[in-house]
Amino acid sequence: MEQLCPRCHEQQVAKSSTSNVTRQAGLVGLLIARSVSSYNCPACGKIPLAEFPEEFQSGVKKKRLFSILGAVGVFALVIVLLFVRELM
């Protein structure tokens, strides 16, 4: 979702980088890290979610919920596959 900075109303905000987490925690870590990463404006810096419009906040909260549920699902799938593999 593209959104203008709520402070300067000129720059597009972007999510913080999560490249270090990806290398260390894999897919589950990436999903969780991306869901909780903050938004940054090139001119204003880090912007708290509370400063954005309500409809943007609700969209971000939905995405965060589905991303965390996806991470839990991937983790559970890996555990189940390992358990099934051990039984064979």
Distance bins in CASP14 RR format, pairs under 12 A and 6 or more apart:
PFRMAT RR
TARGET T0000
AUTHOR 0000-0000-0000
RMODE 2
METHOD distances of the structure
MODEL  1
1 12 0 0 0 0 0 1 0 0 0 0 0
1 13 0 0 0 0 1 0 0 0 0 0 0
1 14 0 0 0 0 0 1 0 0 0 0 0
1 15 0 0 0 0 0 1 0 0 0 0 0
1 39 0 0 0 0 0 1 0 0 0 0 0
1 52 0 0 0 0 1 0 0 0 0 0 0
1 53 0 0 0 0 0 1 0 0 0 0 0
1 55 0 0 0 0 1 0 0 0 0 0 0
1 56 1 0 0 1 0 0 0 0 0 0 0
1 57 0 0 0 0 0 1 0 0 0 0 0
1 58 0 0 0 0 0 1 0 0 0 0 0
1 59 1 0 0 1 0 0 0 0 0 0 0
1 60 1 0 0 1 0 0 0 0 0 0 0
1 61 0 0 0 0 0 1 0 0 0 0 0
1 62 0 0 0 0 0 1 0 0 0 0 0
1 63 0 0 0 0 1 0 0 0 0 0 0
2 11 0 0 0 0 0 1 0 0 0 0 0
2 12 1 0 1 0 0 0 0 0 0 0 0
2 13 0 0 0 0 1 0 0 0 0 0 0
2 14 0 0 0 0 1 0 0 0 0 0 0
2 15 0 0 0 0 0 1 0 0 0 0 0
2 39 0 0 0 0 0 1 0 0 0 0 0
2 56 0 0 0 0 1 0 0 0 0 0 0
3 9 0 0 0 0 0 1 0 0 0 0 0
3 11 0 0 0 0 0 1 0 0 0 0 0
3 12 1 0 0 1 0 0 0 0 0 0 0
3 13 1 0 1 0 0 0 0 0 0 0 0
3 14 0 0 0 0 1 0 0 0 0 0 0
3 15 0 0 0 0 0 1 0 0 0 0 0
3 39 1 0 0 1 0 0 0 0 0 0 0
3 40 0 0 0 0 0 1 0 0 0 0 0
3 41 0 0 0 0 1 0 0 0 0 0 0
3 47 0 0 0 0 1 0 0 0 0 0 0
3 49 0 0 0 0 0 1 0 0 0 0 0
3 51 0 0 0 0 0 1 0 0 0 0 0
3 52 1 0 0 1 0 0 0 0 0 0 0
3 53 0 0 0 0 1 0 0 0 0 0 0
3 55 0 0 0 0 1 0 0 0 0 0 0
3 56 1 0 1 0 0 0 0 0 0 0 0
3 57 0 0 0 0 0 1 0 0 0 0 0
3 59 0 0 0 0 0 1 0 0 0 0 0
3 60 0 0 0 0 1 0 0 0 0 0 0
4 10 1 0 0 1 0 0 0 0 0 0 0
4 11 1 0 0 1 0 0 0 0 0 0 0
4 12 1 0 0 1 0 0 0 0 0 0 0
4 13 1 0 0 1 0 0 0 0 0 0 0
4 14 0 0 0 0 0 1 0 0 0 0 0
4 39 0 0 0 0 0 1 0 0 0 0 0
4 41 0 0 0 0 1 0 0 0 0 0 0
4 42 0 0 0 0 0 1 0 0 0 0 0
4 43 0 0 0 0 0 1 0 0 0 0 0
4 44 0 0 0 0 0 1 0 0 0 0 0
4 47 0 0 0 0 0 1 0 0 0 0 0
4 51 0 0 0 0 0 1 0 0 0 0 0
4 52 0 0 0 0 1 0 0 0 0 0 0
4 53 0 0 0 0 1 0 0 0 0 0 0
4 56 0 0 0 0 1 0 0 0 0 0 0
5 11 1 0 1 0 0 0 0 0 0 0 0
5 12 1 0 0 1 0 0 0 0 0 0 0
5 13 1 0 1 0 0 0 0 0 0 0 0
5 14 0 0 0 0 0 1 0 0 0 0 0
5 39 0 0 0 0 1 0 0 0 0 0 0
5 40 0 0 0 0 1 0 0 0 0 0 0
5 41 1 1 0 0 0 0 0 0 0 0 0
5 42 0 0 0 0 1 0 0 0 0 0 0
5 43 1 0 0 1 0 0 0 0 0 0 0
5 44 1 0 1 0 0 0 0 0 0 0 0
5 45 0 0 0 0 1 0 0 0 0 0 0
5 46 0 0 0 0 0 1 0 0 0 0 0
5 47 1 0 0 1 0 0 0 0 0 0 0
5 48 0 0 0 0 0 1 0 0 0 0 0
5 51 0 0 0 0 1 0 0 0 0 0 0
5 52 0 0 0 0 1 0 0 0 0 0 0
5 53 0 0 0 0 0 1 0 0 0 0 0
5 56 0 0 0 0 0 1 0 0 0 0 0
6 12 0 0 0 0 0 1 0 0 0 0 0
6 13 0 0 0 0 1 0 0 0 0 0 0
6 39 0 0 0 0 1 0 0 0 0 0 0
6 41 0 0 0 0 1 0 0 0 0 0 0
6 44 0 0 0 0 1 0 0 0 0 0 0
6 45 0 0 0 0 0 1 0 0 0 0 0
6 47 1 0 0 1 0 0 0 0 0 0 0
6 48 0 0 0 0 1 0 0 0 0 0 0
6 49 0 0 0 0 0 1 0 0 0 0 0
6 50 0 0 0 0 1 0 0 0 0 0 0
6 51 1 0 1 0 0 0 0 0 0 0 0
6 52 1 0 1 0 0 0 0 0 0 0 0
6 53 1 0 0 1 0 0 0 0 0 0 0
6 54 0 0 0 0 0 1 0 0 0 0 0
6 56 0 0 0 0 1 0 0 0 0 0 0
6 57 0 0 0 0 0 1 0 0 0 0 0
7 13 0 0 0 0 1 0 0 0 0 0 0
7 39 0 0 0 0 0 1 0 0 0 0 0
7 40 0 0 0 0 0 1 0 0 0 0 0
7 41 1 0 0 1 0 0 0 0 0 0 0
7 42 0 0 0 0 0 1 0 0 0 0 0
7 43 0 0 0 0 1 0 0 0 0 0 0
7 44 1 0 1 0 0 0 0 0 0 0 0
7 45 0 0 0 0 1 0 0 0 0 0 0
7 46 0 0 0 0 0 1 0 0 0 0 0
7 47 1 0 0 1 0 0 0 0 0 0 0
7 48 0 0 0 0 0 1 0 0 0 0 0
7 51 1 0 0 1 0 0 0 0 0 0 0
7 52 0 0 0 0 0 1 0 0 0 0 0
8 41 1 0 0 1 0 0 0 0 0 0 0
8 42 0 0 0 0 1 0 0 0 0 0 0
8 43 1 0 1 0 0 0 0 0 0 0 0
8 44 1 0 1 0 0 0 0 0 0 0 0
8 45 0 0 0 0 1 0 0 0 0 0 0
8 47 0 0 0 0 1 0 0 0 0 0 0
8 51 0 0 0 0 0 1 0 0 0 0 0
9 41 0 0 0 0 0 1 0 0 0 0 0
9 43 0 0 0 0 0 1 0 0 0 0 0
9 44 0 0 0 0 0 1 0 0 0 0 0
9 47 0 0 0 0 0 1 0 0 0 0 0
9 51 0 0 0 0 0 1 0 0 0 0 0
9 52 0 0 0 0 0 1 0 0 0 0 0
9 53 0 0 0 0 0 1 0 0 0 0 0
10 41 0 0 0 0 1 0 0 0 0 0 0
10 42 0 0 0 0 1 0 0 0 0 0 0
10 43 1 0 0 1 0 0 0 0 0 0 0
10 44 0 0 0 0 1 0 0 0 0 0 0
11 39 0 0 0 0 0 1 0 0 0 0 0
11 40 0 0 0 0 1 0 0 0 0 0 0
11 41 1 0 1 0 0 0 0 0 0 0 0
11 42 1 0 1 0 0 0 0 0 0 0 0
11 43 1 0 1 0 0 0 0 0 0 0 0
11 44 1 0 0 1 0 0 0 0 0 0 0
11 45 0 0 0 0 1 0 0 0 0 0 0
11 47 0 0 0 0 0 1 0 0 0 0 0
12 39 0 0 0 0 1 0 0 0 0 0 0
12 40 0 0 0 0 0 1 0 0 0 0 0
12 41 0 0 0 0 1 0 0 0 0 0 0
12 42 0 0 0 0 1 0 0 0 0 0 0
12 43 0 0 0 0 0 1 0 0 0 0 0
12 44 0 0 0 0 0 1 0 0 0 0 0
12 47 0 0 0 0 0 1 0 0 0 0 0
13 37 0 0 0 0 0 1 0 0 0 0 0
13 38 0 0 0 0 1 0 0 0 0 0 0
13 39 1 0 1 0 0 0 0 0 0 0 0
13 40 1 0 0 1 0 0 0 0 0 0 0
13 41 1 0 1 0 0 0 0 0 0 0 0
13 42 0 0 0 0 1 0 0 0 0 0 0
13 43 0 0 0 0 0 1 0 0 0 0 0
13 44 0 0 0 0 1 0 0 0 0 0 0
13 45 0 0 0 0 1 0 0 0 0 0 0
13 46 0 0 0 0 1 0 0 0 0 0 0
13 47 1 0 0 1 0 0 0 0 0 0 0
13 48 0 0 0 0 0 1 0 0 0 0 0
13 49 0 0 0 0 0 1 0 0 0 0 0
13 51 0 0 0 0 0 1 0 0 0 0 0
13 52 0 0 0 0 1 0 0 0 0 0 0
13 53 0 0 0 0 0 1 0 0 0 0 0
13 56 0 0 0 0 1 0 0 0 0 0 0
13 60 0 0 0 0 0 1 0 0 0 0 0
14 37 0 0 0 0 1 0 0 0 0 0 0
14 38 0 0 0 0 0 1 0 0 0 0 0
14 39 1 0 0 1 0 0 0 0 0 0 0
14 40 1 0 1 0 0 0 0 0 0 0 0
14 41 0 0 0 0 1 0 0 0 0 0 0
14 42 1 0 0 1 0 0 0 0 0 0 0
14 43 0 0 0 0 0 1 0 0 0 0 0
14 44 0 0 0 0 0 1 0 0 0 0 0
14 45 0 0 0 0 0 1 0 0 0 0 0
14 46 0 0 0 0 0 1 0 0 0 0 0
14 47 0 0 0 0 0 1 0 0 0 0 0
15 33 0 0 0 0 1 0 0 0 0 0 0
15 34 1 0 0 1 0 0 0 0 0 0 0
15 35 0 0 0 0 1 0 0 0 0 0 0
15 36 0 0 0 0 0 1 0 0 0 0 0
15 37 1 0 1 0 0 0 0 0 0 0 0
15 38 1 0 0 1 0 0 0 0 0 0 0
15 39 1 0 0 1 0 0 0 0 0 0 0
15 40 1 0 0 1 0 0 0 0 0 0 0
15 41 0 0 0 0 0 1 0 0 0 0 0
15 46 0 0 0 0 0 1 0 0 0 0 0
15 47 0 0 0 0 0 1 0 0 0 0 0
15 49 0 0 0 0 0 1 0 0 0 0 0
15 60 0 0 0 0 1 0 0 0 0 0 0
15 63 0 0 0 0 0 1 0 0 0 0 0
15 64 0 0 0 0 0 1 0 0 0 0 0
15 67 0 0 0 0 0 1 0 0 0 0 0
16 33 0 0 0 0 1 0 0 0 0 0 0
16 34 0 0 0 0 1 0 0 0 0 0 0
16 35 0 0 0 0 0 1 0 0 0 0 0
16 36 0 0 0 0 1 0 0 0 0 0 0
16 37 1 0 1 0 0 0 0 0 0 0 0
16 38 1 0 1 0 0 0 0 0 0 0 0
16 39 1 0 0 1 0 0 0 0 0 0 0
16 40 1 0 1 0 0 0 0 0 0 0 0
16 41 0 0 0 0 0 1 0 0 0 0 0
16 45 0 0 0 0 0 1 0 0 0 0 0
16 46 1 0 0 1 0 0 0 0 0 0 0
16 47 0 0 0 0 0 1 0 0 0 0 0
17 23 0 0 0 0 0 1 0 0 0 0 0
17 30 0 0 0 0 0 1 0 0 0 0 0
17 33 0 0 0 0 1 0 0 0 0 0 0
17 34 0 0 0 0 0 1 0 0 0 0 0
17 37 0 0 0 0 1 0 0 0 0 0 0
17 38 0 0 0 0 0 1 0 0 0 0 0
17 40 0 0 0 0 1 0 0 0 0 0 0
18 24 0 0 0 0 0 1 0 0 0 0 0
18 25 0 0 0 0 1 0 0 0 0 0 0
18 26 0 0 0 0 0 1 0 0 0 0 0
18 27 0 0 0 0 0 1 0 0 0 0 0
18 29 0 0 0 0 1 0 0 0 0 0 0
18 30 1 0 0 1 0 0 0 0 0 0 0
18 31 0 0 0 0 1 0 0 0 0 0 0
18 32 0 0 0 0 1 0 0 0 0 0 0
18 33 1 0 1 0 0 0 0 0 0 0 0
18 34 1 0 1 0 0 0 0 0 0 0 0
18 35 0 0 0 0 1 0 0 0 0 0 0
18 36 0 0 0 0 1 0 0 0 0 0 0
18 37 1 0 1 0 0 0 0 0 0 0 0
18 38 0 0 0 0 0 1 0 0 0 0 0
18 67 0 0 0 0 0 1 0 0 0 0 0
19 25 0 0 0 0 0 1 0 0 0 0 0
19 26 0 0 0 0 0 1 0 0 0 0 0
19 30 0 0 0 0 1 0 0 0 0 0 0
19 33 0 0 0 0 1 0 0 0 0 0 0
19 34 0 0 0 0 0 1 0 0 0 0 0
19 37 0 0 0 0 0 1 0 0 0 0 0
20 26 0 0 0 0 0 1 0 0 0 0 0
20 29 0 0 0 0 0 1 0 0 0 0 0
20 30 0 0 0 0 0 1 0 0 0 0 0
20 33 0 0 0 0 1 0 0 0 0 0 0
20 37 0 0 0 0 0 1 0 0 0 0 0
21 27 0 0 0 0 0 1 0 0 0 0 0
21 28 0 0 0 0 0 1 0 0 0 0 0
21 29 1 0 1 0 0 0 0 0 0 0 0
21 30 1 0 0 1 0 0 0 0 0 0 0
21 31 0 0 0 0 1 0 0 0 0 0 0
21 32 0 0 0 0 1 0 0 0 0 0 0
21 33 1 0 1 0 0 0 0 0 0 0 0
21 34 0 0 0 0 1 0 0 0 0 0 0
21 35 0 0 0 0 0 1 0 0 0 0 0
21 36 0 0 0 0 0 1 0 0 0 0 0
21 37 0 0 0 0 1 0 0 0 0 0 0
21 71 0 0 0 0 0 1 0 0 0 0 0
22 28 0 0 0 0 0 1 0 0 0 0 0
22 29 1 0 0 1 0 0 0 0 0 0 0
22 30 1 0 1 0 0 0 0 0 0 0 0
22 31 0 0 0 0 0 1 0 0 0 0 0
22 32 0 0 0 0 0 1 0 0 0 0 0
22 33 1 0 0 1 0 0 0 0 0 0 0
22 34 0 0 0 0 1 0 0 0 0 0 0
22 37 0 0 0 0 0 1 0 0 0 0 0
23 29 0 0 0 0 0 1 0 0 0 0 0
23 30 0 0 0 0 1 0 0 0 0 0 0
23 33 0 0 0 0 0 1 0 0 0 0 0
24 30 0 0 0 0 1 0 0 0 0 0 0
24 33 0 0 0 0 1 0 0 0 0 0 0
25 31 0 0 0 0 1 0 0 0 0 0 0
25 32 1 0 0 1 0 0 0 0 0 0 0
25 33 1 0 0 1 0 0 0 0 0 0 0
25 34 0 0 0 0 0 1 0 0 0 0 0
25 71 0 0 0 0 1 0 0 0 0 0 0
25 74 0 0 0 0 0 1 0 0 0 0 0
25 75 0 0 0 0 0 1 0 0 0 0 0
26 32 0 0 0 0 1 0 0 0 0 0 0
26 33 0 0 0 0 1 0 0 0 0 0 0
26 34 0 0 0 0 0 1 0 0 0 0 0
26 71 0 0 0 0 0 1 0 0 0 0 0
26 74 0 0 0 0 1 0 0 0 0 0 0
26 75 0 0 0 0 0 1 0 0 0 0 0
26 78 0 0 0 0 0 1 0 0 0 0 0
27 33 0 0 0 0 0 1 0 0 0 0 0
27 34 0 0 0 0 0 1 0 0 0 0 0
27 67 0 0 0 0 0 1 0 0 0 0 0
27 70 0 0 0 0 1 0 0 0 0 0 0
27 71 1 0 0 1 0 0 0 0 0 0 0
27 72 0 0 0 0 0 1 0 0 0 0 0
27 73 0 0 0 0 0 1 0 0 0 0 0
27 74 1 0 1 0 0 0 0 0 0 0 0
27 75 0 0 0 0 1 0 0 0 0 0 0
27 77 0 0 0 0 0 1 0 0 0 0 0
27 78 0 0 0 0 1 0 0 0 0 0 0
28 34 0 0 0 0 0 1 0 0 0 0 0
28 35 0 0 0 0 0 1 0 0 0 0 0
28 67 0 0 0 0 0 1 0 0 0 0 0
28 68 0 0 0 0 1 0 0 0 0 0 0
28 69 0 0 0 0 0 1 0 0 0 0 0
28 70 0 0 0 0 1 0 0 0 0 0 0
28 71 1 0 1 0 0 0 0 0 0 0 0
28 72 0 0 0 0 1 0 0 0 0 0 0
28 73 0 0 0 0 1 0 0 0 0 0 0
28 74 1 0 1 0 0 0 0 0 0 0 0
28 75 1 0 1 0 0 0 0 0 0 0 0
28 76 0 0 0 0 0 1 0 0 0 0 0
28 77 0 0 0 0 0 1 0 0 0 0 0
28 78 0 0 0 0 1 0 0 0 0 0 0
28 79 0 0 0 0 0 1 0 0 0 0 0
29 35 0 0 0 0 1 0 0 0 0 0 0
29 36 0 0 0 0 0 1 0 0 0 0 0
29 37 0 0 0 0 0 1 0 0 0 0 0
29 67 0 0 0 0 0 1 0 0 0 0 0
29 68 0 0 0 0 0 1 0 0 0 0 0
29 70 0 0 0 0 0 1 0 0 0 0 0
29 71 1 0 0 1 0 0 0 0 0 0 0
29 72 0 0 0 0 0 1 0 0 0 0 0
29 74 0 0 0 0 1 0 0 0 0 0 0
29 75 0 0 0 0 1 0 0 0 0 0 0
30 36 0 0 0 0 0 1 0 0 0 0 0
30 37 0 0 0 0 0 1 0 0 0 0 0
30 67 0 0 0 0 1 0 0 0 0 0 0
30 68 0 0 0 0 0 1 0 0 0 0 0
30 70 0 0 0 0 0 1 0 0 0 0 0
30 71 0 0 0 0 1 0 0 0 0 0 0
30 74 0 0 0 0 1 0 0 0 0 0 0
31 37 0 0 0 0 0 1 0 0 0 0 0
31 63 0 0 0 0 0 1 0 0 0 0 0
31 64 0 0 0 0 0 1 0 0 0 0 0
31 65 0 0 0 0 0 1 0 0 0 0 0
31 66 0 0 0 0 1 0 0 0 0 0 0
31 67 1 0 1 0 0 0 0 0 0 0 0
31 68 1 0 0 1 0 0 0 0 0 0 0
31 69 0 0 0 0 1 0 0 0 0 0 0
31 70 1 0 0 1 0 0 0 0 0 0 0
31 71 1 1 0 0 0 0 0 0 0 0 0
31 72 0 0 0 0 1 0 0 0 0 0 0
31 73 0 0 0 0 1 0 0 0 0 0 0
31 74 1 0 0 1 0 0 0 0 0 0 0
31 75 0 0 0 0 1 0 0 0 0 0 0
32 64 0 0 0 0 1 0 0 0 0 0 0
32 65 0 0 0 0 0 1 0 0 0 0 0
32 67 1 0 0 1 0 0 0 0 0 0 0
32 68 1 0 0 1 0 0 0 0 0 0 0
32 69 0 0 0 0 0 1 0 0 0 0 0
32 70 0 0 0 0 1 0 0 0 0 0 0
32 71 1 0 1 0 0 0 0 0 0 0 0
32 72 0 0 0 0 1 0 0 0 0 0 0
32 73 0 0 0 0 0 1 0 0 0 0 0
32 74 0 0 0 0 0 1 0 0 0 0 0
32 75 0 0 0 0 1 0 0 0 0 0 0
33 64 0 0 0 0 0 1 0 0 0 0 0
33 67 0 0 0 0 1 0 0 0 0 0 0
33 68 0 0 0 0 0 1 0 0 0 0 0
33 71 0 0 0 0 1 0 0 0 0 0 0
34 60 0 0 0 0 0 1 0 0 0 0 0
34 63 0 0 0 0 1 0 0 0 0 0 0
34 64 0 0 0 0 1 0 0 0 0 0 0
34 66 0 0 0 0 0 1 0 0 0 0 0
34 67 1 0 0 1 0 0 0 0 0 0 0
34 68 0 0 0 0 0 1 0 0 0 0 0
34 70 0 0 0 0 0 1 0 0 0 0 0
34 71 0 0 0 0 1 0 0 0 0 0 0
35 49 0 0 0 0 0 1 0 0 0 0 0
35 59 0 0 0 0 0 1 0 0 0 0 0
35 60 0 0 0 0 1 0 0 0 0 0 0
35 61 0 0 0 0 1 0 0 0 0 0 0
35 62 0 0 0 0 0 1 0 0 0 0 0
35 63 1 0 0 1 0 0 0 0 0 0 0
35 64 1 0 1 0 0 0 0 0 0 0 0
35 65 0 0 0 0 1 0 0 0 0 0 0
35 66 0 0 0 0 1 0 0 0 0 0 0
35 67 1 1 0 0 0 0 0 0 0 0 0
35 68 1 0 1 0 0 0 0 0 0 0 0
35 69 0 0 0 0 1 0 0 0 0 0 0
35 70 0 0 0 0 1 0 0 0 0 0 0
35 71 1 0 0 1 0 0 0 0 0 0 0
35 72 0 0 0 0 0 1 0 0 0 0 0
36 49 0 0 0 0 0 1 0 0 0 0 0
36 60 0 0 0 0 0 1 0 0 0 0 0
36 61 0 0 0 0 0 1 0 0 0 0 0
36 63 0 0 0 0 0 1 0 0 0 0 0
36 64 1 0 0 1 0 0 0 0 0 0 0
36 65 0 0 0 0 0 1 0 0 0 0 0
36 67 0 0 0 0 1 0 0 0 0 0 0
36 68 0 0 0 0 1 0 0 0 0 0 0
36 71 0 0 0 0 0 1 0 0 0 0 0
37 46 0 0 0 0 0 1 0 0 0 0 0
37 47 0 0 0 0 0 1 0 0 0 0 0
37 49 0 0 0 0 0 1 0 0 0 0 0
37 60 0 0 0 0 0 1 0 0 0 0 0
37 63 0 0 0 0 0 1 0 0 0 0 0
37 64 0 0 0 0 1 0 0 0 0 0 0
37 67 0 0 0 0 0 1 0 0 0 0 0
38 45 0 0 0 0 1 0 0 0 0 0 0
38 46 1 0 1 0 0 0 0 0 0 0 0
38 47 1 0 0 1 0 0 0 0 0 0 0
38 48 1 0 0 1 0 0 0 0 0 0 0
38 49 1 0 0 1 0 0 0 0 0 0 0
38 50 0 0 0 0 0 1 0 0 0 0 0
38 51 0 0 0 0 0 1 0 0 0 0 0
38 52 0 0 0 0 0 1 0 0 0 0 0
38 60 0 0 0 0 0 1 0 0 0 0 0
38 64 0 0 0 0 0 1 0 0 0 0 0
39 45 0 0 0 0 1 0 0 0 0 0 0
39 46 1 0 0 1 0 0 0 0 0 0 0
39 47 1 0 1 0 0 0 0 0 0 0 0
39 48 0 0 0 0 1 0 0 0 0 0 0
39 49 1 0 0 1 0 0 0 0 0 0 0
39 50 0 0 0 0 0 1 0 0 0 0 0
39 51 0 0 0 0 1 0 0 0 0 0 0
39 52 1 0 0 1 0 0 0 0 0 0 0
39 56 0 0 0 0 1 0 0 0 0 0 0
39 57 0 0 0 0 0 1 0 0 0 0 0
39 60 0 0 0 0 1 0 0 0 0 0 0
40 46 1 0 1 0 0 0 0 0 0 0 0
40 47 1 0 0 1 0 0 0 0 0 0 0
40 48 0 0 0 0 0 1 0 0 0 0 0
41 47 1 0 1 0 0 0 0 0 0 0 0
41 48 0 0 0 0 0 1 0 0 0 0 0
41 51 0 0 0 0 0 1 0 0 0 0 0
41 52 0 0 0 0 0 1 0 0 0 0 0
44 51 0 0 0 0 1 0 0 0 0 0 0
45 51 0 0 0 0 0 1 0 0 0 0 0
47 56 0 0 0 0 0 1 0 0 0 0 0
47 57 0 0 0 0 0 1 0 0 0 0 0
47 60 0 0 0 0 0 1 0 0 0 0 0
48 57 0 0 0 0 0 1 0 0 0 0 0
48 60 0 0 0 0 0 1 0 0 0 0 0
49 56 0 0 0 0 1 0 0 0 0 0 0
49 57 1 0 1 0 0 0 0 0 0 0 0
49 58 0 0 0 0 0 1 0 0 0 0 0
49 59 0 0 0 0 0 1 0 0 0 0 0
49 60 1 0 0 1 0 0 0 0 0 0 0
49 61 0 0 0 0 1 0 0 0 0 0 0
49 63 0 0 0 0 0 1 0 0 0 0 0
49 64 0 0 0 0 1 0 0 0 0 0 0
50 56 0 0 0 0 0 1 0 0 0 0 0
50 57 1 0 0 1 0 0 0 0 0 0 0
50 60 0 0 0 0 0 1 0 0 0 0 0
50 61 0 0 0 0 0 1 0 0 0 0 0
51 57 0 0 0 0 1 0 0 0 0 0 0
52 58 0 0 0 0 1 0 0 0 0 0 0
52 59 0 0 0 0 1 0 0 0 0 0 0
52 60 1 0 0 1 0 0 0 0 0 0 0
52 61 0 0 0 0 0 1 0 0 0 0 0
53 59 0 0 0 0 0 1 0 0 0 0 0
53 60 0 0 0 0 0 1 0 0 0 0 0
54 60 0 0 0 0 0 1 0 0 0 0 0
54 61 0 0 0 0 0 1 0 0 0 0 0
55 61 0 0 0 0 0 1 0 0 0 0 0
55 62 0 0 0 0 0 1 0 0 0 0 0
56 62 0 0 0 0 0 1 0 0 0 0 0
56 63 0 0 0 0 0 1 0 0 0 0 0
57 63 0 0 0 0 0 1 0 0 0 0 0
57 64 0 0 0 0 0 1 0 0 0 0 0
58 64 0 0 0 0 0 1 0 0 0 0 0
58 65 0 0 0 0 0 1 0 0 0 0 0
59 65 0 0 0 0 1 0 0 0 0 0 0
59 66 0 0 0 0 0 1 0 0 0 0 0
59 67 0 0 0 0 0 1 0 0 0 0 0
60 66 0 0 0 0 0 1 0 0 0 0 0
60 67 0 0 0 0 0 1 0 0 0 0 0
61 67 0 0 0 0 0 1 0 0 0 0 0
61 68 0 0 0 0 0 1 0 0 0 0 0
62 68 0 0 0 0 0 1 0 0 0 0 0
62 69 0 0 0 0 0 1 0 0 0 0 0
63 69 0 0 0 0 0 1 0 0 0 0 0
63 70 0 0 0 0 0 1 0 0 0 0 0
64 70 0 0 0 0 0 1 0 0 0 0 0
64 71 0 0 0 0 0 1 0 0 0 0 0
65 71 0 0 0 0 0 1 0 0 0 0 0
65 72 0 0 0 0 0 1 0 0 0 0 0
66 72 0 0 0 0 0 1 0 0 0 0 0
66 73 0 0 0 0 0 1 0 0 0 0 0
67 73 0 0 0 0 0 1 0 0 0 0 0
67 74 0 0 0 0 0 1 0 0 0 0 0
68 74 0 0 0 0 0 1 0 0 0 0 0
68 75 0 0 0 0 0 1 0 0 0 0 0
69 75 0 0 0 0 0 1 0 0 0 0 0
69 76 0 0 0 0 0 1 0 0 0 0 0
70 76 0 0 0 0 1 0 0 0 0 0 0
70 77 0 0 0 0 1 0 0 0 0 0 0
71 77 0 0 0 0 0 1 0 0 0 0 0
71 78 0 0 0 0 0 1 0 0 0 0 0
72 78 0 0 0 0 0 1 0 0 0 0 0
72 79 0 0 0 0 0 1 0 0 0 0 0
73 79 0 0 0 0 1 0 0 0 0 0 0
73 80 0 0 0 0 1 0 0 0 0 0 0
73 81 0 0 0 0 0 1 0 0 0 0 0
74 80 0 0 0 0 0 1 0 0 0 0 0
74 81 0 0 0 0 0 1 0 0 0 0 0
75 81 0 0 0 0 0 1 0 0 0 0 0
75 82 0 0 0 0 0 1 0 0 0 0 0
76 82 0 0 0 0 0 1 0 0 0 0 0
76 83 0 0 0 0 0 1 0 0 0 0 0
77 83 0 0 0 0 0 1 0 0 0 0 0
77 84 0 0 0 0 0 1 0 0 0 0 0
78 84 0 0 0 0 0 1 0 0 0 0 0
78 85 0 0 0 0 0 1 0 0 0 0 0
79 85 0 0 0 0 0 1 0 0 0 0 0
79 86 0 0 0 0 0 1 0 0 0 0 0
80 86 0 0 0 0 0 1 0 0 0 0 0
80 87 0 0 0 0 0 1 0 0 0 0 0
81 87 0 0 0 0 0 1 0 0 0 0 0
81 88 0 0 0 0 0 1 0 0 0 0 0
82 88 0 0 0 0 0 1 0 0 0 0 0
END
